[in-house]
Amino acid sequence: MTTLSPYDSLSPVTQAAHRAKAAAADLAPLPRADKDDALLAVADALEVRTAEIVAANARDVAKARENGTSESIVDRLTLTPERVRAIAADVRDVAKLPDPVGEVVRGNTLPNGIDLRQVRVPLGVVGIIYEARPNVTVDAAALCLKSGNAVLLRGSASAYESNTALVRVIRDAVGGAGLPADAVQLVPGESRESVRELMRARGLVDVLIPRGGASLIQTVVSESTVPVIETGTGNCHVYVDADADIDMAVEILVNSKAQRVSVCNAAETLLVHQDIAADFLPRALDALAEAGVTVHADPRVLAHAEGTKATVVEAVPEDWETEYLSYDIAAAVVDSLDKAVEHIRRWSSGHTEAIVTTSQQAARRFTRLVDSTTVAVNASTRFTDGGQFGFGAEIGISTQKLQARGPMGLPELTSTKYIVTGDGHVRP
C-alpha cells in the first residue's frame, strides 16, 4: 500500500515550502565543519559537471536570442566554463568565511545575576526571486547553506534550463555530504502563479529577497505577505569634482560604466563640476567613445562634445532616472558639489555614488550629504559587491534601511535570539 505524504494534497509550491521548513530545522544546529564540507562538495561538483551545466545554459541562451533579448541581458544569462569555475571559486570562498551562526552579538551579566546573551541564528527559509542571472542560483544556495538557512529559488523562465541543472548538481552534492538536500530547492513551475504562491507562503517562508529590475522588485514588495528585504535598481552616479585628478577621473568613470555594463553597480550618470568641465569632458568623452559608450548629454555637456569621437545624443528627462544596463550613460554639468548632491538625491536609486576629488573637504561633505548604501571616494562604483567587500558571494544589495543595507553577506542572512541563563531565578 502506498503511503501518502501529509503534503500530497497541497500545491507543489506549498509542498516545497514545507520540505524547506523541515530542512531548515535540521540545518540550523549543524556545526560549521558540516556546512563547509557540503560547500566544498558543491564547488567540486560544479567543476566536474561543467559540461552538463554549460549545455543546459546554451539552450537558454539560444532561446533568449531567438526571442530578441538584448545582449546585456544575454550576457547576464550566459555561463561559460570560465564563469562556472569562477562560481565554484566563489563557493570555496564562502566556505572559508567565519560562520555567523552562534556569534554573540552582545551579552552581559545582569545585576540580578542572570546571564544574558544575544546570539545569531538562521532566518529559516529564504525565498529568492530573481531574473536572468543563473550565477545567483549558486551564490544564494552557498550563502544560505553557510548561514544555516534553507533556500527556495525562483529564477526567471529565461534561465529555467540553467537553474534546473545547477540545482540538480547542488542538491546531489549537498545530499552526498550528509545534509538535507531539500535545503536547496527550485520552486516548481514556470508560471507567475508559482511566484504568487511563494509570495503568500507566510508562516512557511521567513523572508523573500527579490533580485532584478524595478518592476520585479516593486511587484514583490507590493504583493508579498512574506517579509521582504528589498534590493534596489542601480542608478549609480559618478561626480567629478572641481579638484579632481583628471587622469584618475577618466579611469574611474570608464571602469564604473564599461567594465561590465549589465550589473547594478555600473554607473549610469556622470556629473561634472563646471570648473573642470572644459578640461575633463573632451578627454572623458573620447574615452567613453573608445569603450563603445553612447552619452545622453545635457546642453552643457553637448557644448564640449564638438571635436571629440563621442557618440552623443541630447538627454531627455527620463535619462536621469534610467538604469540602462547597456553601453549608455547620462551626463550633466553641475554648478557645484551641492548641485551634484541635489541631482543625486532627486534621481538616485540609493545604490552607489562616487566622487572623484583631491579635496578632503569635498570628499567629507559628499559622503555626509549623500544617503546611498555605498559612497565611494576616488574609487569605481563597481566595488559595491559582496565579493569585493570580502563578504563572499553576495545574495543581493539591499537599498532599504531595515534588517540589511548594502551588499548582503552572511550576517545579513541571520536574525538573533536571546539566551537567558539563571540559577533558579524568579521575577519578584
WOTA-V337237 format. One record per residue. N is the residue number from 1. RES is the residue in one small letter. SS is DSSP state (2 for helix, 1 for strand, 0 for the rest). PHI is phi in radians with two decimals (* if undefined). BURIAL is + if it has 9 or more other ideal C-beta (glycine too) atoms within 8 Angstrom, else -. Layout:
<<N RES SS PHI BURIAL> <N RES SS PHI BURIAL>>
//
This chain:
<<1 m 0 * -> <2 t 0 -1.35 -> <3 t 0 -1.59 -> <4 l 0 -1.43 -> <5 s 0 -1.30 -> <6 p 0 -1.10 -> <7 y 0 -1.72 +> <8 d 0 -1.07 -> <9 s 0 -1.46 -> <10 l 0 -1.59 -> <11 s 0 -1.18 -> <12 p 2 -0.99 +> <13 v 2 -1.17 +> <14 t 2 -1.17 +> <15 q 2 -1.04 +> <16 a 2 -1.07 +> <17 a 2 -1.14 +> <18 h 2 -1.10 +> <19 r 2 -1.11 +> <20 a 2 -1.12 +> <21 k 2 -1.11 +> <22 a 2 -1.15 +> <23 a 2 -1.14 +> <24 a 2 -1.08 +> <25 a 2 -1.14 -> <26 d 2 -1.30 +> <27 l 2 -1.35 +> <28 a 2 -0.94 +> <29 p 0 -1.50 -> <30 l 0 -1.18 +> <31 p 0 -1.26 -> <32 r 2 -1.00 -> <33 a 2 -1.02 -> <34 d 2 -1.13 +> <35 k 2 -1.21 +> <36 d 2 -1.13 +> <37 d 2 -1.05 +> <38 a 2 -1.15 +> <39 l 2 -1.13 +> <40 l 2 -1.15 +> <41 a 2 -1.14 +> <42 v 2 -1.10 +> <43 a 2 -1.05 +> <44 d 2 -1.09 +> <45 a 2 -1.13 +> <46 l 2 -1.05 +> <47 e 2 -1.27 +> <48 v 2 -1.13 -> <49 r 0 -1.87 +> <50 t 2 -0.99 +> <51 a 2 -1.04 -> <52 e 2 -1.10 +> <53 i 2 -1.20 +> <54 v 2 -1.15 +> <55 a 2 -1.13 +> <56 a 2 -1.12 +> <57 n 2 -1.10 +> <58 a 2 -1.05 -> <59 r 2 -1.16 +> <60 d 2 -1.15 +> <61 v 2 -1.13 +> <62 a 2 -1.08 -> <63 k 2 -1.13 +> <64 a 2 -1.09 +> <65 r 2 -1.18 +> <66 e 2 -1.06 -> <67 n 0 -1.51 -> <68 g 0 1.33 -> <69 t 0 -1.14 +> <70 s 0 -1.10 -> <71 e 2 -1.15 -> <72 s 2 -1.15 +> <73 i 2 -1.28 +> <74 v 2 -1.04 +> <75 d 2 -1.06 +> <76 r 2 -1.12 +> <77 l 2 -1.38 +> <78 t 0 -1.29 +> <79 l 0 -2.04 +> <80 t 0 -1.93 -> <81 p 2 -0.96 -> <82 e 2 -1.15 -> <83 r 2 -1.19 +> <84 v 2 -1.12 +> <85 r 2 -1.09 +> <86 a 2 -1.15 -> <87 i 2 -1.13 +> <88 a 2 -1.08 +> <89 a 2 -1.11 +> <90 d 2 -1.09 +> <91 v 2 -1.10 +> <92 r 2 -1.12 +> <93 d 2 -1.12 +> <94 v 2 -1.10 +> <95 a 2 -1.06 +> <96 k 2 -1.38 -> <97 l 0 -1.29 +> <98 p 0 -1.05 -> <99 d 0 -1.41 +> <100 p 0 -1.31 +> <101 v 0 -1.17 +> <102 g 0 1.61 -> <103 e 0 -1.09 +> <104 v 1 -1.45 -> <105 v 1 -1.29 -> <106 r 1 -2.79 -> <107 g 1 -2.99 -> <108 n 1 -2.90 -> <109 t 1 -1.71 -> <110 l 0 -1.25 -> <111 p 0 -0.98 -> <112 n 0 -1.49 -> <113 g 0 1.67 +> <114 i 0 -1.27 +> <115 d 1 -1.57 +> <116 l 1 -2.10 +> <117 r 1 -2.32 +> <118 q 1 -1.84 +> <119 v 1 -2.14 +> <120 r 1 -1.35 +> <121 v 1 -2.37 +> <122 p 1 -1.08 +> <123 l 0 -1.19 +> <124 g 0 2.16 +> <125 v 1 -1.93 +> <126 v 1 -1.90 +> <127 g 1 -1.76 +> <128 i 1 -2.08 +> <129 i 1 -2.00 +> <130 y 1 -2.58 +> <131 e 0 -2.07 +> <132 a 0 1.16 +> <133 r 0 -1.81 +> <134 p 0 -1.17 +> <135 n 2 -1.09 +> <136 v 2 -1.07 +> <137 t 2 -0.97 +> <138 v 2 -1.35 +> <139 d 2 -0.99 +> <140 a 2 -1.13 +> <141 a 2 -1.07 +> <142 a 2 -1.13 +> <143 l 2 -1.18 +> <144 c 2 -1.18 +> <145 l 2 -1.05 +> <146 k 2 -1.09 +> <147 s 0 -1.58 +> <148 g 0 1.40 +> <149 n 0 -1.82 +> <150 a 1 -1.49 +> <151 v 1 -2.31 +> <152 l 1 -1.93 +> <153 l 1 -1.84 +> <154 r 1 -2.18 +> <155 g 0 -1.44 +> <156 s 0 -1.37 +> <157 a 2 -1.05 -> <158 s 2 -1.16 +> <159 a 2 -2.02 +> <160 y 2 -1.07 +> <161 e 2 -1.11 +> <162 s 2 -1.10 +> <163 n 2 -1.16 +> <164 t 2 -1.08 +> <165 a 2 -1.13 +> <166 l 2 -1.10 +> <167 v 2 -1.17 +> <168 r 2 -1.06 -> <169 v 2 -1.11 +> <170 i 2 -1.11 +> <171 r 2 -1.11 +> <172 d 2 -1.06 +> <173 a 2 -1.21 +> <174 v 2 -1.12 +> <175 g 2 -1.11 +> <176 g 2 -1.14 -> <177 a 0 -1.54 +> <178 g 0 1.62 -> <179 l 0 -1.65 +> <180 p 0 -1.15 +> <181 a 2 -1.07 +> <182 d 2 -1.27 +> <183 a 2 -1.19 +> <184 v 1 -2.26 +> <185 q 1 -2.40 +> <186 l 1 -1.55 +> <187 v 0 -1.08 +> <188 p 0 -1.10 -> <189 g 0 1.68 -> <190 e 0 -2.00 -> <191 s 0 -1.52 -> <192 r 2 -1.18 -> <193 e 2 -1.08 -> <194 s 2 -1.15 +> <195 v 2 -1.17 +> <196 r 2 -1.08 +> <197 e 2 -1.06 +> <198 l 2 -1.09 +> <199 m 2 -1.19 +> <200 r 0 -1.91 +> <201 a 0 -1.51 +> <202 r 1 -1.10 -> <203 g 0 1.70 -> <204 l 0 -1.88 +> <205 v 1 -1.80 +> <206 d 0 -1.50 -> <207 v 1 -2.74 +> <208 l 1 -1.99 +> <209 i 1 -2.21 +> <210 p 1 -1.52 +> <211 r 1 -2.30 +> <212 g 0 2.78 +> <213 g 0 -1.31 -> <214 a 2 -1.04 -> <215 s 2 -1.11 -> <216 l 2 -1.05 +> <217 i 2 -1.08 +> <218 q 2 -1.16 -> <219 t 2 -1.09 +> <220 v 2 -1.14 +> <221 v 2 -1.08 +> <222 s 2 -1.36 -> <223 e 2 -1.85 -> <224 s 0 -1.38 +> <225 t 0 -1.66 -> <226 v 0 -1.45 +> <227 p 0 -0.96 -> <228 v 1 -2.12 +> <229 i 1 -1.71 +> <230 e 1 -1.47 +> <231 t 1 -1.68 +> <232 g 0 -1.95 +> <233 t 0 -1.26 +> <234 g 0 -2.00 +> <235 n 0 -1.52 +> <236 c 1 -1.65 +> <237 h 1 -2.07 +> <238 v 1 -2.04 +> <239 y 1 -1.88 +> <240 v 1 -1.74 +> <241 d 0 -1.36 +> <242 a 0 -1.03 +> <243 d 0 -1.76 -> <244 a 0 -1.28 +> <245 d 0 -1.36 -> <246 i 2 -1.14 +> <247 d 2 -1.02 -> <248 m 2 -1.09 +> <249 a 2 -1.10 +> <250 v 2 -1.09 +> <251 e 2 -1.13 -> <252 i 2 -1.14 +> <253 l 2 -1.04 +> <254 v 2 -1.13 +> <255 n 2 -1.13 +> <256 s 2 -1.07 +> <257 k 2 -1.50 +> <258 a 2 -1.96 +> <259 q 0 -1.06 +> <260 r 0 -2.77 -> <261 v 0 -1.45 +> <262 s 0 -1.63 +> <263 v 0 -2.06 +> <264 c 0 -1.25 +> <265 n 0 -1.69 +> <266 a 0 -1.35 +> <267 a 1 -1.20 +> <268 e 1 -2.08 +> <269 t 1 -2.44 +> <270 l 1 -1.91 +> <271 l 1 -2.09 +> <272 v 1 -2.23 +> <273 h 1 -1.11 +> <274 q 2 -1.03 +> <275 d 2 -1.27 -> <276 i 2 -1.97 +> <277 a 2 -1.01 +> <278 a 2 -1.12 -> <279 d 2 -1.50 -> <280 f 2 -1.45 +> <281 l 2 -1.10 +> <282 p 2 -1.00 +> <283 r 2 -1.18 +> <284 a 2 -1.15 +> <285 l 2 -1.14 +> <286 d 2 -1.11 +> <287 a 2 -1.15 +> <288 l 2 -1.15 +> <289 a 2 -1.07 +> <290 e 2 -1.09 -> <291 a 0 -1.49 +> <292 g 0 1.48 -> <293 v 0 -1.66 +> <294 t 1 -1.58 +> <295 v 1 -1.81 +> <296 h 1 -1.68 +> <297 a 1 -1.84 +> <298 d 0 -1.35 +> <299 p 2 -1.01 -> <300 r 2 -1.29 +> <301 v 2 -1.29 +> <302 l 2 -0.98 +> <303 a 0 -1.13 -> <304 h 0 -1.75 +> <305 a 0 -1.50 +> <306 e 0 -1.09 -> <307 g 0 1.56 -> <308 t 0 -1.67 +> <309 k 0 -1.56 -> <310 a 0 -1.19 +> <311 t 1 -1.62 -> <312 v 1 -2.20 +> <313 v 1 -2.19 -> <314 e 1 -1.28 -> <315 a 0 -1.24 +> <316 v 0 -2.01 -> <317 p 2 -0.93 -> <318 e 2 -1.13 -> <319 d 2 -1.08 +> <320 w 2 -1.24 +> <321 e 2 -1.88 -> <322 t 0 -1.57 +> <323 e 0 -1.64 +> <324 y 0 -1.19 +> <325 l 0 0.96 +> <326 s 0 -2.67 -> <327 y 0 -1.42 +> <328 d 1 -2.41 +> <329 i 1 -2.58 +> <330 a 1 -1.51 +> <331 a 1 -2.55 +> <332 a 1 -2.54 +> <333 v 1 -1.69 +> <334 v 1 -2.10 +> <335 d 0 -1.33 -> <336 s 0 -2.84 -> <337 l 2 -1.05 +> <338 d 2 -1.09 -> <339 k 2 -1.21 +> <340 a 2 -1.10 +> <341 v 2 -1.08 +> <342 e 2 -1.04 -> <343 h 2 -1.09 +> <344 i 2 -1.10 +> <345 r 2 -1.05 +> <346 r 2 -1.32 -> <347 w 2 -1.96 +> <348 s 0 -1.17 +> <349 s 0 -1.55 +> <350 g 0 1.42 -> <351 h 0 -1.55 +> <352 t 1 -2.52 +> <353 e 1 -2.30 +> <354 a 1 -2.19 +> <355 i 1 -2.08 +> <356 v 1 -1.96 +> <357 t 0 -2.83 +> <358 t 0 -1.72 -> <359 s 0 -1.62 +> <360 q 2 -1.12 -> <361 q 2 -1.10 -> <362 a 2 -1.13 +> <363 a 2 -1.08 +> <364 r 2 -1.11 -> <365 r 2 -1.13 +> <366 f 2 -1.09 +> <367 t 2 -1.18 +> <368 r 2 -1.30 -> <369 l 2 -1.52 -> <370 v 0 -1.54 +> <371 d 0 -1.93 -> <372 s 0 -2.08 +> <373 t 0 -1.08 +> <374 t 1 -2.43 +> <375 v 1 -2.13 +> <376 a 1 -1.77 +> <377 v 1 -1.97 +> <378 n 0 0.96 +> <379 a 0 -2.63 -> <380 s 0 -1.18 +> <381 t 2 -1.10 +> <382 r 2 -1.19 +> <383 f 2 -1.41 +> <384 t 0 -1.31 +> <385 d 0 -2.87 +> <386 g 0 -1.01 +> <387 g 0 -1.14 +> <388 q 0 -1.16 -> <389 f 0 -1.42 +> <390 g 0 1.46 -> <391 f 0 -1.58 +> <392 g 0 1.50 +> <393 a 0 -1.12 +> <394 e 0 -1.38 +> <395 i 0 -1.67 +> <396 g 0 2.78 +> <397 i 1 -2.05 +> <398 s 1 -1.41 +> <399 t 0 -1.85 +> <400 q 0 -1.65 +> <401 k 0 -2.05 -> <402 l 0 -1.86 -> <403 q 0 1.19 -> <404 a 0 -2.67 +> <405 r 0 -2.51 -> <406 g 1 1.50 +> <407 p 1 -1.01 +> <408 m 0 -1.74 +> <409 g 0 -1.78 +> <410 l 0 -1.14 +> <411 p 2 -1.01 -> <412 e 2 -1.26 +> <413 l 2 -1.73 +> <414 t 1 -2.14 +> <415 s 1 -1.97 -> <416 t 1 -2.38 +> <417 k 1 -2.41 -> <418 y 1 -1.75 -> <419 i 1 -1.95 -> <420 v 1 -1.90 -> <421 t 1 -2.08 -> <422 g 0 -2.10 -> <423 d 0 -2.36 -> <424 g 0 1.39 -> <425 h 0 -1.16 -> <426 v 0 -2.29 -> <427 r 0 -1.43 -> <428 p 0 -1.24 ->>
//
